[in-house]
Amino acid sequence: HGKLAFVFAHIRQDVLNEQQTASGRRVVPTPLPALPLDVWKVLLKGTKWIEAAAKHPGLHQLLLVCCGHPRSLVDGLPAALVEVPNLLS
């Protein structure tokens, strides 16, 4: 049994392949489609979140961040399981 690590980066696959070792560690790329930064506006359309985000920069930033790495993790794990079905076994 090994460890699972998600790396969010724009790195060429050949560079990642060099990180694999004889120990059995391997890098499995799982590309995710990019989301527009303002996708939260579509998802929250018709709610008070839009108005609140316009008034509070911190909330606006939080909504932007939620469409970034956390979203990638939620979408990334199912995508990784498709690539490597025994990933969590």
Secondary structure as the mmCIF struct_conf table of DSSP 4:
data_model
#
loop_
_struct_conf.conf_type_id
_struct_conf.id
_struct_conf.beg_label_comp_id
_struct_conf.beg_label_asym_id
_struct_conf.beg_label_seq_id
_struct_conf.end_label_comp_id
_struct_conf.end_label_asym_id
_struct_conf.end_label_seq_id
HELX_RH_AL_P HELX_RH_AL_P1 GLN A 13 GLU A 18
TURN_TY1_P TURN_TY1_P1 GLN A 19 GLN A 19
TURN_TY1_P TURN_TY1_P2 ALA A 22 SER A 23
BEND BEND1 GLY A 24 GLY A 24
TURN_TY1_P TURN_TY1_P3 LEU A 37 ASP A 38
HELX_RH_AL_P HELX_RH_AL_P2 VAL A 39 LEU A 43
TURN_TY1_P TURN_TY1_P4 LEU A 44 GLY A 46
BEND BEND2 THR A 47 THR A 47
HELX_RH_AL_P HELX_RH_AL_P3 LYS A 48 LYS A 55
HELX_RH_AL_P HELX_RH_AL_P4 PRO A 57 CYS A 66
TURN_TY1_P TURN_TY1_P5 CYS A 67 CYS A 67
BEND BEND3 GLY A 68 GLY A 68
HELX_RH_AL_P HELX_RH_AL_P5 HIS A 69 GLU A 83
TURN_TY1_P TURN_TY1_P6 PRO A 85 LEU A 88
#
